[in-house]
Amino acid sequence: LCISQSPGENTKDSDIDLFVVTNAFQEIEKIIKNSSKGKIIQLIARTPLKYIEMEKTDPIFYAEIERGIVLWEAKDES
């Protein structure tokens, strides 16, 4: 889960780009819809496999995601 706002361009009307790596798309959409509090949230979700593939299939977008701020990261409990 990471978030992106253009550096130095954030205003009260700015939207928030939220990138989520998940297999639970519908649950994430529901959570975002119910908690946006008036902010426009642009949700982009990918499965873990699609996220890994992005480094080769869409390297520019992948680099932008990697520059974003990680809000939450699951811990590997294995």
Backbone as CSV, one residue per row, in Angstrom:
resi,resn,N_x,N_y,N_z,CA_x,CA_y,CA_z,C_x,C_y,C_z
1,LEU,0.858,-1.164,0.000,0.000,0.000,0.000,0.898,1.219,0.000
2,CYS,0.790,2.026,-1.031,1.572,3.262,-1.038,0.725,4.394,-1.584
3,ILE,1.143,5.594,-1.301,0.380,6.782,-1.656,1.272,7.755,-2.409
4,SER,0.650,8.507,-3.304,1.423,9.467,-4.084,0.636,10.751,-4.252
5,GLN,1.294,11.860,-3.990,0.787,13.178,-4.345,1.957,13.895,-4.984
6,SER,1.697,14.659,-6.028,2.795,15.345,-6.712,3.541,16.242,-5.739
7,PRO,4.866,16.144,-5.697,5.648,16.954,-4.762,5.431,18.450,-4.978
8,GLY,5.075,19.153,-3.899,4.914,20.597,-3.960,3.648,21.066,-4.643
9,GLU,2.797,20.144,-5.062,1.591,20.525,-5.789,0.314,20.141,-5.055
10,ASN,0.392,19.751,-3.811,-0.766,19.318,-3.059,-1.589,20.525,-2.606
11,THR,-2.865,20.532,-2.965,-3.801,21.552,-2.500,-4.975,20.850,-1.839
12,LYS,-5.890,21.623,-1.269,-7.050,21.007,-0.622,-7.924,20.248,-1.614
13,ASP,-7.810,20.567,-2.898,-8.601,19.888,-3.921,-7.847,18.757,-4.622
14,SER,-6.606,18.512,-4.226,-5.807,17.467,-4.866,-6.385,16.083,-4.581
15,ASP,-6.248,15.210,-5.566,-6.654,13.836,-5.329,-5.479,13.060,-4.743
16,ILE,-5.773,11.870,-4.295,-4.756,10.991,-3.729,-4.699,9.747,-4.598
17,ASP,-3.499,9.395,-5.047,-3.298,8.165,-5.805,-2.883,7.088,-4.818
18,LEU,-3.659,6.027,-4.765,-3.408,4.957,-3.811,-3.170,3.663,-4.573
19,PHE,-1.974,3.105,-4.432,-1.610,1.863,-5.103,-1.599,0.753,-4.066
20,VAL,-2.351,-0.317,-4.352,-2.482,-1.415,-3.401,-2.135,-2.728,-4.089
21,VAL,-1.294,-3.514,-3.443,-0.990,-4.863,-3.915,-1.848,-5.803,-3.081
22,THR,-2.794,-6.471,-3.752,-3.759,-7.294,-3.023,-4.421,-8.304,-3.949
23,ASN,-4.960,-9.330,-3.352,-5.838,-10.254,-4.068,-7.297,-9.982,-3.693
24,ALA,-7.527,-9.024,-2.814,-8.860,-8.721,-2.290,-9.359,-7.382,-2.838
25,PHE,-9.494,-7.290,-4.153,-9.865,-6.026,-4.803,-11.173,-5.441,-4.273
26,GLN,-12.223,-6.258,-4.214,-13.540,-5.740,-3.825,-13.540,-5.213,-2.397
27,GLU,-12.864,-5.905,-1.499,-12.812,-5.438,-0.116,-12.073,-4.107,-0.005
28,ILE,-10.981,-3.967,-0.751,-10.211,-2.718,-0.725,-11.046,-1.572,-1.289
29,GLU,-11.735,-1.804,-2.414,-12.599,-0.764,-2.994,-13.657,-0.317,-1.998
30,LYS,-14.255,-1.259,-1.296,-15.294,-0.945,-0.315,-14.721,-0.107,0.833
31,ILE,-13.565,-0.484,1.330,-12.929,0.260,2.421,-12.614,1.686,1.982
32,ILE,-12.046,1.841,0.791,-11.686,3.171,0.281,-12.937,4.022,0.097
33,LYS,-13.966,3.443,-0.492,-15.212,4.183,-0.736,-15.829,4.674,0.574
34,ASN,-15.766,3.856,1.602,-16.380,4.201,2.885,-15.523,5.100,3.763
35,SER,-14.273,5.345,3.378,-13.403,6.132,4.252,-12.735,7.315,3.560
36,SER,-13.234,7.724,2.405,-12.560,8.793,1.655,-12.728,10.175,2.281
37,LYS,-13.751,10.407,3.084,-13.954,11.674,3.805,-13.845,12.904,2.909
38,GLY,-14.441,12.836,1.730,-14.474,13.989,0.843,-13.286,14.130,-0.077
39,LYS,-12.216,13.411,0.158,-11.048,13.440,-0.730,-11.297,12.490,-1.897
40,ILE,-10.833,12.881,-3.067,-10.915,11.993,-4.220,-9.724,11.049,-4.157
41,ILE,-10.023,9.756,-4.077,-8.966,8.754,-4.002,-8.984,7.940,-5.285
42,GLN,-7.873,7.982,-5.991,-7.701,7.218,-7.224,-7.033,5.903,-6.832
43,LEU,-7.822,4.817,-6.808,-7.319,3.513,-6.399,-6.780,2.752,-7.601
44,ILE,-5.564,2.254,-7.459,-4.958,1.389,-8.461,-4.531,0.135,-7.712
45,ALA,-5.078,-1.007,-8.086,-4.777,-2.247,-7.378,-4.237,-3.291,-8.344
46,ARG,-3.258,-4.034,-7.878,-2.660,-5.114,-8.658,-2.451,-6.319,-7.750
47,THR,-2.499,-7.496,-8.333,-2.170,-8.699,-7.577,-0.668,-8.700,-7.302
48,PRO,-0.221,-9.471,-6.333,1.224,-9.540,-6.088,2.018,-9.945,-7.338
49,LEU,1.512,-10.894,-8.105,2.215,-11.328,-9.315,2.281,-10.206,-10.348
50,LYS,1.170,-9.511,-10.576,1.158,-8.404,-11.545,2.094,-7.283,-11.107
51,TYR,2.180,-7.047,-9.798,3.093,-6.023,-9.291,4.542,-6.388,-9.609
52,ILE,4.910,-7.626,-9.383,6.274,-8.076,-9.693,6.554,-7.942,-11.187
53,GLU,5.577,-8.308,-12.015,5.741,-8.229,-13.472,5.870,-6.787,-13.962
54,MET,5.310,-5.832,-13.217,5.339,-4.425,-13.631,6.751,-3.888,-13.826
55,GLU,7.710,-4.418,-13.090,9.086,-3.932,-13.216,9.579,-4.090,-14.654
56,LYS,9.099,-5.132,-15.337,9.492,-5.348,-16.735,8.450,-4.832,-17.722
57,THR,7.163,-4.984,-17.401,6.115,-4.618,-18.353,5.794,-3.130,-18.368
58,ASP,6.006,-2.444,-17.248,5.702,-1.012,-17.151,6.715,-0.340,-16.218
59,PRO,7.999,-0.297,-16.630,9.054,0.170,-15.728,8.909,1.616,-15.263
60,ILE,8.327,2.476,-16.072,8.167,3.878,-15.662,7.155,3.982,-14.524
61,PHE,6.014,3.328,-14.680,5.001,3.335,-13.627,5.534,2.625,-12.383
62,TYR,6.236,1.536,-12.575,6.830,0.803,-11.456,7.771,1.716,-10.656
63,ALA,8.584,2.492,-11.348,9.513,3.412,-10.682,8.752,4.467,-9.881
64,GLU,7.636,4.962,-10.423,6.812,5.941,-9.694,6.253,5.324,-8.417
65,ILE,5.785,4.090,-8.523,5.249,3.401,-7.346,6.354,3.238,-6.299
66,GLU,7.524,2.856,-6.726,8.642,2.662,-5.805,9.046,3.970,-5.115
67,ARG,8.798,5.108,-5.759,9.096,6.422,-5.161,8.046,6.850,-4.156
68,GLY,6.875,6.218,-4.205,5.772,6.601,-3.328,6.064,6.303,-1.866
69,ILE,5.191,6.765,-1.016,5.318,6.561,0.422,4.556,5.295,0.799
70,VAL,5.233,4.354,1.424,4.577,3.127,1.875,3.817,3.450,3.158
71,LEU,2.503,3.208,3.122,1.671,3.475,4.295,1.571,2.267,5.205
72,TRP,1.544,1.091,4.610,1.415,-0.140,5.377,1.986,-1.271,4.562
73,GLU,2.695,-2.149,5.219,3.281,-3.301,4.537,3.076,-4.531,5.404
74,ALA,2.529,-5.586,4.806,2.307,-6.829,5.541,3.646,-7.457,5.898
75,LYS,3.700,-8.032,7.060,4.903,-8.737,7.498,4.808,-10.191,7.057
76,ASP,5.916,-10.741,6.603,5.971,-12.153,6.237,6.122,-12.949,7.524
77,GLU,5.102,-13.712,7.871,5.076,-14.431,9.146,5.629,-15.847,9.026
78,SER,6.178,-16.207,7.869,6.665,-17.585,7.698,8.011,-17.808,8.320
